[in-house]
Amino acid sequence: MVQYNFKKITVVPNGKDFIDIILSRTQRQTPTVVHKGYAISRLRQFYMRKVKYTQQNFHEKLSTIIDEFPRLDDIHPFYGDLLHVLYNKDHYKLALGQINTARNLISKVAKDYVKLLKYGDSLYRCKSLKVAALGRMCTVIKRIGPTLAYLEQIRQHMARLPSIDPNTRTMLICGYPNVGKSSFMNKITRADVDVQPYAFTTKSLFVGHTDYKYLRYQVIDTPGILDRPFEDRNIIEMCSITALAHLRAAVLFFLDISGSCGYSIAQQAALFHSIKSLFMNKPLIIVCNKTDLQPLDGIFEEDRKLVMEMKAEAMKTVIGQGGEPTNEEGVLLTMSTLTEDGVIAVKNAACERLLNQRVELKMKSKKINDCLNRFHVALPKPRDQKERPACIPQAVLEAKAKQAAEKEKRKTEKELEDEYGGAGVYSASLRKNYILANDEWKEDTMPEILDGHNVYDFIDPDILLRLEELEREEGLRQAEEEGDDFEMDGQELSLEEQEALAEIRKKKSLLIQQHRMKKSTAESRPVVPRKFNTDRKFTTGRMGRQLSSLGLDPSLAINRARSKSRGRKRERSVDKREGDGGDAMDIDDNQASKKLRLRSTSRSRSQSRPPGEVIPGEGLKDSAQKIKAIKLAKKSVLKRNKNARRGEADRVIPTLKPKHLFSGKRSIGKTQRR
Amino acid sequence: MRLEKCWFCSSTVYPGHGIQFVRNDAKIFRFCKSKCHKNFKMKRNPRKVKWTKAYRRLHGKDMTQDSTFEFERKRNRPERYDRNLAENTLKAIKKIDKIISDRASDHIKNRLKTGKVQRQKEARKQLELGIHLVKAPLALAQDSSLCLPKIKVNVSQAQTEENQPMED
């Protein structure tokens, strides 16, 4: 519909912005680089392109403006008049005309300069031509700057105009200022119009919507009209007049009976008569408002007469429409917006009148006849006079009745819950409807897990039978097992044999250990050969013990070992002290040998050898040599008198000026001191 | 609530323990602890990992086939509740448990029997061969039993008076 386009008009930029937009676009969208070395045709082409591009853009934008703004002659006369009233048709047309001229001027400029550019002979000349062209175009735009601003204002105002559909069902509210038009509007629609005690609170048209009989009605609230000659009216009043003039609507003329609007009934009646020409062919209702302050019956005679005259006029419109002259009620109504008394009645009456009028008109027009031909309600032709009502079998009826009864009787779980205290208090027993062999089992809890098994896996109706079989099997098996075990025990070792085995293993492991130790050290350290007995473990006592542990009698072996060993000086001197000068080596002498034996058995660590005594195997010839060797050894160990001379422990500086301390730069820091 | 079996080691997973992994083909793997879970993530085959039940069964270490396994089977058909049946089942579970553990231990004992016999034979042989380390051949000739010889201690009066030789 036309009115919605007012919101879709593109923004009109102001003069400077317009120029900026177009020029920057030219700069971005056309190539920018050119050198004077290029071919002349290329240079000309470059600059012609720029000029043409700019002109095209201007043309486009100005064309959109011209096209989008509505032409006052092409739109609905209501809007045309409204716009004229608001913005002055002439100014509006002039503005658009100016835009058009500007557009043409720009085209001309561009054309001329392109013609000149075709013959430009240098880069500089082409460039100056282009600069001139663009400059002139921009000047044109600058000149129409105020026009653009004016159009922008109009556009903004137009976008905010109320969206009135001139062709749909409309109700128009008119009357003097302050009679209660806006309050009525607020009551019947969802519009929120300002209601204030001063006149001309409503300064423009307001639209609201209301419903009646499943149809949507537009309700238009107008600013108040004063009784003045037509020429003297201001813009605001002209709005209402325009609306009245052009919209095909039901008119509700509001009358303030109490006179609290500041105007008497006589004045209002005068206004009525002056604009009654506008009520031609429109269903008219006279509404007497503010009856809470002054009821209709209580007014003065003159006023009453005036009101009746108005009513008579209104009746004429009813009759004029060819309708029934019956509805006197539908012409003059009373209400009070404050007490909301009669408001709905007024609305209904108005809507009804309008609807009837529109239907009548539609019926009279040619189009409706075509439609009517397409409708047909089919009714089966009655065959005979017999009545045939709907037939429902008795059983179905009974079942339905029973179902209904059951629904009432059975108590639902929810009801139970509510009865016993609500959701948190009562928990329904989910098991109460279980079907079990014995009803005592309903609340049983069965364990799910036992000893690491799931009980449900074992449940079987014949578990007892199977268990019996199993136990029988087990009994048999156990008997067999025992039989087997018996045979096994013969082969075990006795306790003593186990001891012997343990000893054997211990000895073996010891031997292995010693061997390993010897093996590892033999290569790295020189070992004293066994015959020198350094750790003194080859004693007869030991030998005796070892032999007896093996089960042999050691006494013979010990005797033999002792008799073979050489006696020592010390024993002989003991013999000499006893005064026996005889050969102490006489073994056959029992006494001597006894003493020898005694001495040799008491060989203990506490006895030391004389200093010069030569031990066989040491490597020294005789005792003199040994003594000399000992002396030499002692001399070599003698401590030297160093007499405070520098020794090994005294500090020595090997190099007095090491290079690394006296040269080189530091990576960080100063080298002031070294 | 159900006790499940760990997929890796086959031990029972109690409620609140372990991890369940659902693969894209909707197969569920349950694990009793992170050890099993991590082994699974490493893609180890439980049949090759020594401490799992799968390995033990496969290599004959544990009992595999037995009639007692038929008692514990997941049945999908629900049975109507019967208190007597429930009682009997609970008692039966205990008995069956005992039988199963008996049989399992017998199985292991039988398995280890051959080793025992072998070891005894070896011990006997070792004893025979090594008796010379602890018993002199002379003593062996006198007393041919394979045990440690009896030590004869010569106690002479004279020696006790002198200072006793120190023990090595």
Interface residues (C-beta under 8 A of the other chain):
Chain A: Y434 I435 L436 A437 N438 W441 D444 M446 P447 E448 I449 L450 D451 G452 H453 N454 V455 Y456 D457 F458 I459 D460 P461 I463 L464 R466 L467 L470 E471 E473 E474 R477 Q478 E481 M488 Q491 E492 L493 S494 E496 E497 E499 A500 L501 E503 I504 R505 K507 K508 K537 T539 G541 R542 R545 L547 S548 S549 L550 G551 L552 D553 S555 L598 T601 S602 S604
Chain B: M1 R2 L3 T12 S67 T68 F71 E72 R73 K74 R75 E79 R80 Y81 D82 R83 L85 A86 N88 T89 L90 A92 I93 K94 K95 I96 D97 I99 D102 R103 D106 K113 K116 V117 Q120 K121 A123 R124 Q126 L127 G130 I131 L133 V134 K135 A136 L138 A139 L140 Q142 D143 S145 L146 C147 L148 P149 K150 I151 K152 V153 N154 E162 N163 P165 E167 D168
